[in-house]
Amino acid sequence: MAITKKHVVSFIFLAIFSLIQLVAISAWAQPALADEALFNSQEGINEIGQVYGNNKTDLRVIVGKIILVVLGFLAAIFLALTIYAGFRYMTAAGNQDQTKKAVAQIRDAVIGLVIVLAAWAITTFILNALNWTTGGNPSAWY
């Protein structure tokens, strides 16, 4: 597929529109702060914390860490696929069918990597926003 002037103009328009939206949201958004007394008033939380080492790790932190580990594995898988497809391309020895398959596999791996990076960015943004709105430390879940 050839990249036309229409594609370039559309991409530039969407990029500028997205940046304007991001700036507008970050400039006017106010956090919805949660009441910490509600979390601390749960019955038995101190007793459970004492039994399990007084660890009050929030569920969001645990879920965030799990998501980041899974996304890290997916990124490693896509990196391995890209290296394998590059090896197939280099060893095709001029065979058009093998070259086309290798190029298609590289393209698919790059698309998959872009999807994984987008998922990581969305996850990072959402978890930081959740921590920020509840008054927590934004980097606490890393």
Legacy VTK file of the C-alpha trace (Angstrom):
# vtk DataFile Version 3.0
C-alpha trace
ASCII
DATASET POLYDATA
POINTS 142 float
0.000 0.000 0.000
1.436 3.323 -1.033
1.435 6.217 1.387
-0.454 9.050 -0.231
-0.753 12.718 0.615
-4.198 11.985 2.056
-2.665 9.492 4.521
-0.018 11.959 5.644
-2.510 14.796 6.102
-4.873 12.498 8.030
-2.063 11.323 10.292
-0.890 14.867 10.999
-4.471 15.994 11.716
-5.073 13.095 14.123
-1.740 13.650 15.868
-2.423 17.361 16.366
-5.996 16.672 17.498
-4.785 14.050 19.988
-2.175 16.410 21.421
-4.758 19.176 21.789
-7.091 16.787 23.608
-4.289 15.592 25.889
-3.297 19.147 26.786
-6.920 20.157 27.344
-7.632 17.195 29.598
-4.467 17.618 31.653
-4.990 21.384 32.023
-8.591 21.275 33.289
-8.842 17.892 34.959
-9.121 17.967 38.709
-8.508 14.854 40.779
-11.409 13.152 42.496
-9.748 12.538 45.839
-11.004 9.551 47.764
-11.456 9.488 51.519
-8.589 7.537 53.085
-10.626 6.999 56.233
-12.812 4.588 54.277
-9.863 2.328 53.450
-8.433 2.524 56.966
-11.797 1.853 58.613
-12.180 -1.639 57.199
-12.680 -4.117 59.980
-9.865 -6.572 60.480
-7.413 -4.966 58.086
-4.820 -4.438 60.813
-5.195 -7.991 62.122
-4.839 -9.440 58.641
-1.850 -7.163 58.004
-0.164 -8.349 61.172
-0.622 -11.995 60.201
0.764 -11.434 56.721
3.642 -9.130 57.607
1.668 -5.869 57.887
1.640 -5.517 54.122
-1.161 -3.165 53.042
-0.481 -3.485 49.333
-3.412 -2.170 47.377
-5.107 -4.427 44.835
-4.403 -1.870 42.111
-0.682 -2.188 42.785
-0.803 -5.962 42.499
-2.860 -5.882 39.293
-0.561 -3.227 37.815
2.523 -5.320 38.505
0.913 -8.417 36.981
-0.088 -6.491 33.848
3.423 -5.080 33.470
4.995 -8.531 33.814
2.636 -9.988 31.186
3.312 -7.084 28.815
7.046 -7.575 29.353
6.742 -11.233 28.339
4.711 -10.261 25.272
7.337 -7.722 24.250
10.048 -10.377 24.615
8.014 -12.790 22.474
7.587 -10.192 19.744
11.297 -9.394 19.859
12.085 -13.089 19.397
9.626 -13.274 16.483
11.279 -10.282 14.842
14.740 -11.789 15.201
13.515 -15.125 13.835
11.822 -13.438 10.867
14.982 -11.433 10.201
16.984 -14.668 10.228
14.515 -16.213 7.747
14.827 -13.147 5.539
18.621 -13.241 5.579
18.707 -16.971 4.778
16.079 -16.836 2.008
18.869 -16.843 -0.588
16.768 -14.971 -3.118
13.720 -17.240 -2.878
10.769 -14.882 -3.411
8.265 -16.973 -1.443
10.469 -17.234 1.633
11.321 -13.535 1.405
7.637 -12.546 1.235
6.803 -14.783 4.215
9.677 -13.327 6.241
8.697 -9.752 5.416
5.082 -10.501 6.338
6.233 -12.026 9.626
8.398 -8.975 10.387
5.458 -6.691 9.615
3.151 -8.731 11.858
5.712 -8.743 14.675
6.139 -4.964 14.449
2.360 -4.484 14.512
2.167 -6.757 17.554
4.959 -4.830 19.248
3.139 -1.557 18.607
-0.010 -3.049 20.145
1.933 -4.217 23.212
3.585 -0.800 23.621
0.198 0.899 23.300
-1.245 -1.445 25.925
1.688 -0.690 28.223
1.237 3.062 27.739
-2.495 2.852 28.426
-1.927 0.687 31.509
0.732 3.054 32.831
-1.489 6.082 32.238
-4.553 4.527 33.883
-2.686 3.271 36.943
-0.888 6.592 37.391
-4.219 8.402 37.063
-5.818 6.085 39.638
-2.981 6.627 42.088
-3.017 10.380 41.499
-6.769 10.729 41.984
-6.718 8.757 45.221
-3.836 10.776 46.597
-1.310 7.971 46.359
2.248 7.927 45.091
2.081 7.702 41.255
5.223 5.579 41.028
4.302 3.232 43.886
3.061 0.403 41.657
6.187 0.030 39.487
LINES 1 143
142 0 1 2 3 4 5 6 7 8 9 10 11 12 13 14 15 16 17 18 19 20 21 22 23 24 25 26 27 28 29 30 31 32 33 34 35 36 37 38 39 40 41 42 43 44 45 46 47 48 49 50 51 52 53 54 55 56 57 58 59 60 61 62 63 64 65 66 67 68 69 70 71 72 73 74 75 76 77 78 79 80 81 82 83 84 85 86 87 88 89 90 91 92 93 94 95 96 97 98 99 100 101 102 103 104 105 106 107 108 109 110 111 112 113 114 115 116 117 118 119 120 121 122 123 124 125 126 127 128 129 130 131 132 133 134 135 136 137 138 139 140 141
